[in-house]
Amino acid sequence: MSKKVAVVTGANKGIGLAIVKGLCKAGFKGDILLTARNEKLGQETVAALGCKNVIFHQLDICDQGSCLKLRKFLEENYGGLDVLVNNAGIAFKQSATEPFGEQAEVTMRTNFWGTLWVSHALLPILNPNARVVNVSSFVSKKSLDQCSPELQAKLRNIQMSEEELCLLMGEFVQAAQKGDHAAQGWPNSAYGTTKIGVTVLSKIQARVLTETRPGDGILLNACCPGWVRTDMAGPNALKSPEEGAETPVYLAMLPVGAKEPHGQLVWDKTVQEW
């Protein structure tokens, strides 16, 4: 039997690093791939951890070739994948001076498209009973509530396809660049809208897994770590990275035989209404 393996994206600092530590502490039986764009920083982080089953692998989620390299590595060395935590993400500071359209494009590229590209590369090699955690945010729900009723209805449609969601996310960026996103019913938050995309994508992915791999016991969820003290959220946030990692680790370690949660947005280990 092949050795188990977990992948955590954007894991050289912040919540991602805390998730890696949390998986170690929770007794994950296998190797944990700490991935990051910067090879030097990633290697230094792994060396400082001193955890024998944590291995560094370079991954730029915005580079589809990089995602496919990771897939090849996993197939050749492990035969598949047992845990995927899509944690990598960015947010502009409130004080950012870049035009809103630019913020929308850059944030969407990492938070939504990057998550999608990693998923396209790695979901096909999930082993039975695998766990997938897409790190979203409570801001996704807040931003959804600020959308027009028409957009809310579309984004709550349980039969929405991935293609339809991708078109909507593209429409938001185009509208943001033109400056008429509010008139088209979108919220005034680039980060929040990208995380709407991540939450809805998770629901679509879970539905497709249920349809295409029934009986394989795979569980996929989105989660909100909470407001966490990181470079992104700043020093005034309420939670430590370790506290922020609790829900992602809980979802990644759901026991074999568990049927739920699946296709949900989970916050503080509790399913949230969408």
PyMOL commands that set and color helices and strands:
alter all, ss='L'
color gray80, all
select helices_A, chain A and resi 14-25+39-49+64-77+100-125+138-145+149-155+162-178+190-212+241-252
alter helices_A, ss='H'
color red, helices_A
select strands_A, chain A and resi 5-8+31-36+54-58+81-86+126-135+219-224+265-267+270-272
alter strands_A, ss='S'
color yellow, strands_A
deselect
rebuild
show_as cartoon
